């Protein structure tokens, strides 16, 4: 277990109770407490607002317990702020019904325990720990929390220490842990093996581009293929970004990190799939060998792409990976990418955009998103907008000439490279928290991860 989780498998004498109380039930709960507790809670004006807590002292002044407001629904984020605000000690949840609420308590606490300590140590000293609720699926909570930490760590790591080679190294470690097969095609070998678009985007960097290819599971099982955009740093290329626009571009491999976290969950749970993960890993740099606006490049599918803007490189590298995945006609093909600013303008930073023509898949994803407190929002693959990507000299332009519907046209670009697979979905995500909230510290974030894993577990559980 990752030591950052601040979870304990066993209770111990003297553990401190946490009493989750819904706002509507506060008065009923108070009537069951000792007069001194009632007086203390009322004197402090505690209203059981979501995520708010109140320490309750004993007769001697010691900490007797903590009242936690869970609003009306009691999702996992109610518990996310406790690991960083409670004093050291061993805590236990009291009065939560069995099943999902208990699991949400454990997972919310676990996710709130995260800290990125690669470049500076976490503060020394004893931290609060939570006894895993007995009714919760401890293995599942730990699995999801550790995968989330894995994703956050990858995204938070600066590009200096996480280029295409280092990203491939992280996948190799994952492959060794779960006895998966791993192949990596790097540098000019991408041309030899038919991945010219990945090569074109990454060739200007001193750090060679590569296609990372992980396979796991029974070859006879249903094929599930995951593709993650692995742009380890995006300068914008010759259409260079501003300084402000470049500041967070270490996170442009957030799609790759997300699918690797999902792959880890799938393999750790031993789901009944033949899993393949494809990650085009590049650095979009400025050099004499960089692709230029107006260039036409070839792709693995055979389609030619006119480069309308070198800063729309993510969809170009994804095109080669999608074409390779589509060739095998998997039962399910999912791709994740920090693809467009337009998606953020439309939906903000919290909501990944979902694109799919598969209504059954969309419905399943939306249901799991609600259940997991891991939201997303479906946008249309509006076919008439495909004309915005027309080129006068190539099969398709990578940006088109219109500033509207940027997230949709990017998804339609990708759709041109998926022609054989019946069930495909594209996730345009931010992969970042701009500010710290309970359970969600500022920095890299595993958006849609719990939703995607819930889908996989529901469909492919042994």
C-alpha positions as CSV (number, residue, x, y, z in Angstrom):
1,X,0.0,0.0,0.0
2,X,1.2,3.5,-0.9
3,X,2.3,5.0,2.5
4,X,0.7,8.3,1.5
5,X,-2.8,6.8,1.8
6,X,-3.0,7.3,5.5
7,X,-5.3,4.3,5.9
8,X,-5.3,1.6,8.5
9,X,-6.7,-1.9,8.1
10,X,-7.4,-2.4,11.9
11,X,-9.0,-0.4,14.6
12,X,-7.3,0.2,17.9
13,X,-8.3,1.2,21.4
14,X,-8.8,5.0,21.7
15,X,-9.5,5.6,18.0
16,X,-11.5,8.8,17.5
17,X,-15.0,8.7,16.0
18,X,-16.0,10.7,13.0
19,X,-19.8,11.2,12.9
20,X,-21.1,11.9,9.4
21,X,-24.3,13.9,9.6
22,X,-26.5,15.1,6.8
23,X,-27.8,18.7,7.2
24,X,-31.4,17.5,7.3
25,X,-30.6,15.0,10.1
26,X,-28.6,17.2,12.3
27,X,-31.3,17.9,14.9
28,X,-32.3,14.3,15.1
29,X,-28.6,13.3,15.6
30,X,-28.2,15.9,18.3
31,X,-31.1,14.6,20.3
32,X,-29.3,11.3,20.6
33,X,-26.2,13.0,22.0
34,X,-25.2,14.0,25.6
35,X,-26.3,17.5,26.6
36,X,-22.7,18.8,26.6
37,X,-22.3,17.6,22.9
38,X,-25.6,19.3,22.0
39,X,-24.5,22.5,23.7
40,X,-21.1,22.5,22.0
41,X,-22.4,21.9,18.5
42,X,-25.1,24.6,18.9
43,X,-22.7,27.1,20.5
44,X,-20.4,26.7,17.5
45,X,-23.2,27.3,15.0
46,X,-22.4,24.0,13.2
47,X,-24.9,23.4,10.4
48,X,-23.5,20.2,8.9
49,X,-22.7,22.0,5.6
50,X,-21.0,19.7,3.1
51,X,-17.4,19.0,4.0
52,X,-17.4,21.2,7.2
53,X,-16.4,19.5,10.4
54,X,-16.4,20.3,14.1
55,X,-14.0,18.9,16.8
56,X,-15.9,17.9,19.9
57,X,-13.9,17.9,23.2
58,X,-14.3,15.5,26.0
59,X,-14.8,16.5,29.7
60,X,-11.0,16.6,30.0
61,X,-10.5,18.7,26.9
62,X,-9.2,15.9,24.8
63,X,-10.6,15.2,21.3
64,X,-13.7,13.1,21.9
65,X,-14.9,13.0,18.2
66,X,-15.5,14.9,15.0
67,X,-18.8,15.8,13.5
68,X,-18.7,15.9,9.7
69,X,-21.3,17.6,7.6
70,X,-22.1,15.6,4.5
71,X,-24.7,18.0,3.0
72,X,-27.6,16.0,1.5
73,X,-25.8,13.3,-0.6
74,X,-22.6,12.5,1.3
75,X,-20.3,11.9,-1.7
76,X,-16.6,11.1,-1.3
77,X,-15.4,14.7,-1.3
78,X,-17.1,15.3,2.0
79,X,-14.2,13.3,3.5
80,X,-11.4,14.6,1.2
81,X,-10.4,17.5,3.4
82,X,-10.0,15.6,6.7
83,X,-6.5,14.1,6.2
84,X,-5.0,17.6,5.9
85,X,-7.0,19.3,8.6
86,X,-7.5,16.9,11.4
87,X,-4.8,16.5,14.2
88,X,-2.7,13.3,14.3
89,X,-4.5,10.3,15.5
90,X,-6.4,7.1,14.5
91,X,-9.9,7.8,13.3
92,X,-12.9,5.6,12.5
93,X,-16.2,6.4,10.8
94,X,-19.3,5.8,12.9
95,X,-22.9,5.6,11.7
96,X,-22.4,5.2,8.0
97,X,-24.7,2.6,6.3
98,X,-23.0,-0.3,4.7
99,X,-22.1,-0.3,1.0
100,X,-21.3,2.7,-1.2
101,X,-21.3,5.4,1.6
102,X,-18.7,3.5,3.5
103,X,-16.6,3.1,0.4
104,X,-16.9,6.7,-0.5
105,X,-15.7,7.7,3.0
106,X,-12.6,5.5,2.6
107,X,-11.9,6.6,-0.9
108,X,-12.5,10.3,-0.2
109,X,-10.0,10.2,2.7
110,X,-7.5,8.3,0.6
111,X,-7.6,10.8,-2.2
112,X,-7.3,13.6,0.2
113,X,-4.1,12.1,1.5
114,X,-2.2,12.7,-1.7
115,X,1.0,14.7,-1.8
116,X,3.7,15.0,-4.5
117,X,7.0,14.8,-2.8
118,X,9.5,14.1,-5.5
119,X,11.2,17.4,-5.2
120,X,10.6,18.3,-1.6
121,X,9.9,16.1,1.4
122,X,6.5,16.0,3.0
123,X,6.4,17.5,6.5
124,X,7.7,15.1,9.1
125,X,5.5,13.9,11.9
126,X,2.6,11.7,12.6
127,X,-0.4,12.3,10.3
128,X,-4.1,11.3,10.9
129,X,-5.0,7.8,9.8
130,X,-8.4,6.4,9.1
131,X,-9.5,2.9,9.9
132,X,-11.0,1.5,6.7
133,X,-14.7,1.0,7.3
134,X,-15.5,-2.7,7.6
135,X,-18.3,-2.5,5.1
136,X,-16.1,-1.0,2.4
137,X,-14.3,-3.0,-0.3
138,X,-10.8,-2.2,1.0
139,X,-9.1,-3.7,-2.0
140,X,-11.1,-1.6,-4.4
141,X,-10.5,1.6,-2.5
142,X,-6.8,1.0,-2.3
143,X,-6.7,0.0,-6.0
144,X,-8.4,3.2,-7.1
145,X,-6.5,5.5,-4.8
146,X,-3.1,4.1,-5.8
147,X,-3.9,4.3,-9.5
148,X,-5.0,7.9,-8.9
149,X,-1.7,8.7,-7.2
150,X,0.1,7.1,-10.1
151,X,-1.7,9.3,-12.6
152,X,-1.2,12.5,-10.5
153,X,2.5,11.7,-10.0
154,X,3.1,11.3,-13.8
155,X,1.3,14.5,-14.7
156,X,3.0,16.5,-11.9
157,X,6.5,15.5,-12.9
158,X,8.2,18.2,-15.0
159,X,9.1,17.5,-18.6
160,X,12.8,17.6,-17.8
161,X,12.3,14.3,-15.9
162,X,9.4,12.9,-17.9
163,X,10.2,13.0,-21.6
164,X,9.2,10.3,-24.1
165,X,11.9,7.9,-22.9
166,X,11.0,8.3,-19.3
167,X,7.3,7.8,-20.0
168,X,8.2,4.6,-21.8
169,X,10.2,3.6,-18.7
170,X,7.1,4.1,-16.5
171,X,5.1,1.8,-18.8
172,X,7.9,-0.7,-18.7
173,X,7.7,-0.8,-14.9
174,X,4.0,-1.3,-15.1
175,X,4.4,-4.1,-17.7
176,X,6.9,-5.9,-15.5
177,X,4.7,-5.6,-12.4
178,X,1.7,-7.2,-14.2
179,X,3.6,-9.5,-16.6
180,X,2.5,-7.6,-19.7
181,X,4.1,-7.5,-23.1
182,X,5.7,-4.2,-24.1
183,X,7.0,-2.9,-27.4
184,X,8.5,0.5,-28.2
185,X,9.2,1.9,-31.6
186,X,11.4,5.0,-31.4
187,X,13.0,7.6,-33.6
188,X,13.4,6.9,-37.4
189,X,12.1,3.4,-36.8
190,X,8.7,5.0,-36.7
191,X,9.0,5.7,-40.4
192,X,10.1,2.1,-41.1
193,X,7.2,0.7,-39.2
194,X,4.6,3.1,-40.7
195,X,4.0,5.8,-38.1
196,X,4.9,8.9,-40.0
197,X,2.6,11.3,-38.2
198,X,4.1,10.5,-34.8
199,X,7.5,11.0,-36.3
200,X,6.6,14.3,-37.9
201,X,5.4,15.8,-34.7
202,X,8.3,14.6,-32.5
203,X,11.3,14.8,-34.9
204,X,12.3,18.4,-33.9
205,X,13.1,17.4,-30.3
206,X,16.4,16.0,-29.2
207,X,14.3,13.4,-27.3
208,X,13.2,10.9,-29.9
209,X,9.5,10.3,-30.4
210,X,8.2,6.8,-29.9
211,X,5.1,4.6,-29.9
212,X,4.6,2.7,-26.7
213,X,2.6,-0.5,-27.1
214,X,1.5,-2.6,-24.1
215,X,-0.5,-5.8,-24.3
216,X,-1.9,-7.9,-21.5
217,X,-4.5,-10.6,-20.8
218,X,-5.9,-13.6,-22.5
219,X,-5.7,-13.3,-26.4
220,X,-9.0,-15.1,-26.6
221,X,-10.8,-12.5,-24.4
222,X,-12.6,-9.4,-25.7
223,X,-10.2,-6.8,-27.0
224,X,-10.2,-3.4,-25.2
225,X,-7.8,-0.8,-26.5
226,X,-6.8,2.4,-24.8
227,X,-5.0,5.3,-26.4
228,X,-3.5,8.2,-24.5
229,X,-2.0,11.4,-25.9
230,X,1.6,11.4,-24.7
231,X,2.9,14.9,-25.6
232,X,5.4,15.3,-22.8
233,X,5.8,18.9,-23.5
234,X,4.1,21.2,-26.0
235,X,5.9,24.4,-27.0
236,X,3.3,24.8,-29.8
237,X,6.0,24.1,-32.4
238,X,6.7,26.9,-34.9
239,X,3.2,28.3,-34.1
240,X,4.7,28.8,-30.7
241,X,2.6,29.3,-27.6
242,X,2.9,32.3,-25.3
243,X,4.8,32.0,-22.0
244,X,1.5,31.7,-20.1
245,X,0.2,29.1,-22.6
246,X,3.3,27.0,-22.2
247,X,3.4,27.1,-18.4
248,X,1.3,24.0,-17.8
249,X,2.4,22.1,-20.9
250,X,4.1,19.4,-18.8
251,X,0.5,18.1,-18.3
252,X,0.0,17.6,-22.1
253,X,0.6,13.9,-21.5
254,X,-2.4,13.8,-19.1
255,X,-4.3,11.5,-21.5
256,X,-1.4,9.0,-21.5
257,X,-1.2,9.1,-17.7
258,X,-5.0,8.5,-17.5
259,X,-5.1,5.5,-19.7
260,X,-2.0,4.1,-17.9
261,X,-3.9,4.5,-14.6
262,X,-6.9,2.7,-16.1
263,X,-4.7,-0.1,-17.4
264,X,-3.2,-0.5,-14.0
265,X,-6.7,-0.8,-12.5
266,X,-7.7,-3.3,-15.2
267,X,-4.6,-5.5,-14.7
268,X,-4.7,-5.3,-10.9
269,X,-8.3,-6.4,-10.9
270,X,-7.5,-9.1,-13.4
271,X,-10.5,-8.2,-15.6
272,X,-11.5,-10.5,-18.4
273,X,-10.1,-8.6,-21.4
274,X,-7.3,-8.6,-23.9
275,X,-5.9,-5.2,-23.1
276,X,-3.8,-3.1,-25.5
277,X,-2.5,0.4,-24.6
278,X,-1.0,2.6,-27.3
279,X,0.7,5.8,-26.4
280,X,2.3,8.1,-29.0
281,X,5.0,9.8,-26.9
282,X,6.6,13.0,-28.3
283,X,7.9,16.4,-27.4
284,X,6.6,19.2,-29.7
285,X,9.7,21.4,-30.1
286,X,11.0,24.2,-32.2
287,X,14.0,23.4,-34.4
288,X,15.0,23.5,-38.0
289,X,13.6,20.1,-38.5
290,X,10.2,21.0,-37.1
291,X,7.0,20.5,-39.2
292,X,5.8,23.8,-40.6
293,X,2.4,25.3,-41.1
294,X,1.2,24.3,-44.5
295,X,3.2,21.1,-44.6
296,X,1.3,17.9,-45.7
297,X,2.2,14.8,-43.7
298,X,1.1,11.2,-44.3
299,X,-0.4,9.0,-41.7
300,X,-0.6,5.3,-40.9
301,X,-4.1,5.1,-42.3
302,X,-2.9,6.5,-45.6
303,X,-4.8,9.8,-45.3
304,X,-2.8,13.0,-45.8
305,X,-3.0,15.8,-43.3
306,X,-2.3,19.5,-44.0
307,X,-0.9,21.2,-41.0
308,X,-3.0,24.3,-40.4
309,X,-1.4,24.9,-37.1
310,X,1.6,23.1,-35.5
311,X,0.0,23.7,-32.1
312,X,-2.7,21.2,-33.0
313,X,-0.3,18.4,-32.8
314,X,-2.0,16.1,-30.3
315,X,-4.7,15.0,-32.8
316,X,-1.9,14.3,-35.4
317,X,0.0,11.8,-33.2
318,X,-3.3,10.3,-32.0
319,X,-4.2,9.6,-35.7
320,X,-1.5,7.1,-36.1
321,X,-2.3,5.3,-32.9
322,X,-6.0,5.2,-33.7
323,X,-5.4,3.8,-37.1
324,X,-3.3,1.0,-35.7
325,X,-5.9,0.3,-33.0
326,X,-8.8,0.4,-35.4
327,X,-7.1,-2.2,-37.6
328,X,-7.7,-4.9,-34.9
329,X,-11.4,-3.9,-34.5
330,X,-11.5,-4.1,-30.7
331,X,-14.8,-4.6,-28.9
332,X,-14.1,-1.2,-27.2
333,X,-11.7,1.6,-28.2
334,X,-11.2,4.5,-25.8
335,X,-8.9,7.5,-26.2
336,X,-8.0,10.2,-23.7
337,X,-6.3,13.5,-24.5
338,X,-5.7,17.0,-23.2
339,X,-6.8,18.0,-26.7
340,X,-8.4,21.4,-27.0
341,X,-8.8,24.6,-25.2
342,X,-12.2,24.8,-26.8
343,X,-13.5,22.0,-24.6
344,X,-12.4,24.0,-21.5
345,X,-14.2,27.1,-22.8
346,X,-17.4,25.1,-23.3
347,X,-17.3,23.0,-20.1
348,X,-14.8,24.6,-17.8
349,X,-11.9,22.8,-16.1
350,X,-13.9,20.2,-14.1
351,X,-15.9,18.4,-16.9
352,X,-14.1,16.2,-19.5
353,X,-15.9,16.2,-22.8
354,X,-17.2,12.9,-24.1
355,X,-17.6,12.2,-27.8
356,X,-19.1,8.9,-29.1
357,X,-21.7,7.7,-31.6
358,X,-22.4,4.7,-29.4
359,X,-25.5,5.7,-27.4
360,X,-25.4,2.6,-25.2
361,X,-21.8,3.3,-24.3
362,X,-22.6,7.0,-23.6
363,X,-25.5,6.0,-21.3
364,X,-23.3,3.6,-19.4
365,X,-20.6,6.2,-19.0
366,X,-22.9,8.9,-17.8
367,X,-24.5,6.5,-15.2
368,X,-21.1,5.5,-13.8
369,X,-20.0,9.1,-13.8
370,X,-22.9,10.0,-11.5
371,X,-22.3,7.1,-9.2
372,X,-18.6,7.7,-8.9
373,X,-18.8,11.5,-8.4
374,X,-16.5,11.7,-11.5
375,X,-18.4,13.8,-13.9
376,X,-18.2,14.2,-17.7
377,X,-20.4,15.7,-20.3
378,X,-21.3,14.4,-23.7
379,X,-20.9,16.7,-26.7
380,X,-22.1,15.9,-30.2
381,X,-20.0,14.5,-33.1
382,X,-21.9,16.9,-35.3
383,X,-21.1,15.6,-38.8
384,X,-21.9,18.8,-40.7
385,X,-18.9,20.4,-39.0
386,X,-16.6,18.0,-40.8
387,X,-16.5,20.4,-43.8
388,X,-14.6,22.8,-41.5
389,X,-11.6,20.4,-41.8
390,X,-11.5,20.4,-45.6
391,X,-8.1,21.0,-47.2
392,X,-7.6,22.1,-50.8
393,X,-4.4,20.0,-51.1
394,X,-4.8,17.1,-48.6
395,X,-7.4,14.7,-47.3
396,X,-7.9,16.7,-44.1
397,X,-6.7,19.8,-42.3
398,X,-5.6,19.4,-38.7
399,X,-7.4,22.6,-37.6
400,X,-9.7,24.0,-40.3
401,X,-10.3,27.7,-40.9
402,X,-13.1,28.4,-38.4
403,X,-12.6,29.4,-34.7
404,X,-15.9,27.9,-33.6
405,X,-16.7,24.3,-32.4
406,X,-13.0,23.5,-31.8
407,X,-13.6,20.5,-29.5
408,X,-16.1,19.0,-31.9
409,X,-13.9,19.5,-35.0
410,X,-11.0,17.9,-33.1
411,X,-13.1,14.9,-32.3
412,X,-14.3,14.7,-35.9
413,X,-10.6,14.7,-37.0
414,X,-10.0,11.7,-34.8
415,X,-13.1,10.0,-36.1
416,X,-11.7,9.9,-39.6
417,X,-9.1,7.4,-38.3
418,X,-11.7,5.1,-36.7
419,X,-13.6,3.3,-39.5
420,X,-13.7,-0.4,-38.5
421,X,-14.4,-0.3,-34.7
422,X,-18.0,-0.2,-33.7
423,X,-17.7,1.2,-30.2
424,X,-15.3,4.2,-29.8
425,X,-15.3,7.1,-27.4
426,X,-13.0,10.1,-27.1
427,X,-12.4,12.0,-23.9
428,X,-11.1,15.6,-24.1
429,X,-9.9,16.3,-20.6
430,X,-8.0,18.9,-18.6
431,X,-6.1,16.5,-16.3
432,X,-5.4,19.3,-13.8
433,X,-6.8,21.0,-10.8
434,X,-6.2,24.8,-10.9
435,X,-6.9,25.1,-7.2
436,X,-6.9,22.9,-4.1
437,X,-10.3,21.5,-3.0
438,X,-11.0,18.7,-0.6
439,X,-9.5,15.5,-2.0
440,X,-8.3,17.3,-5.1
441,X,-5.0,19.2,-4.5
442,X,-3.8,21.7,-7.1
443,X,-1.9,19.9,-9.8
444,X,-2.3,16.8,-12.0
445,X,-5.7,15.0,-11.8
446,X,-7.0,11.6,-12.9
447,X,-10.2,12.9,-14.5
448,X,-12.7,10.3,-15.6
449,X,-10.5,7.5,-14.2
450,X,-13.1,6.2,-11.7
451,X,-15.9,6.4,-14.3
452,X,-13.9,4.4,-16.9
453,X,-12.8,1.8,-14.3
454,X,-16.4,1.4,-13.2
455,X,-17.4,0.8,-16.8
456,X,-14.7,-1.8,-17.2
457,X,-15.5,-3.6,-14.0
458,X,-19.2,-3.8,-14.8
459,X,-18.6,-5.1,-18.3
460,X,-15.6,-7.4,-17.8
461,X,-15.6,-8.6,-14.3
462,X,-14.6,-12.3,-14.1
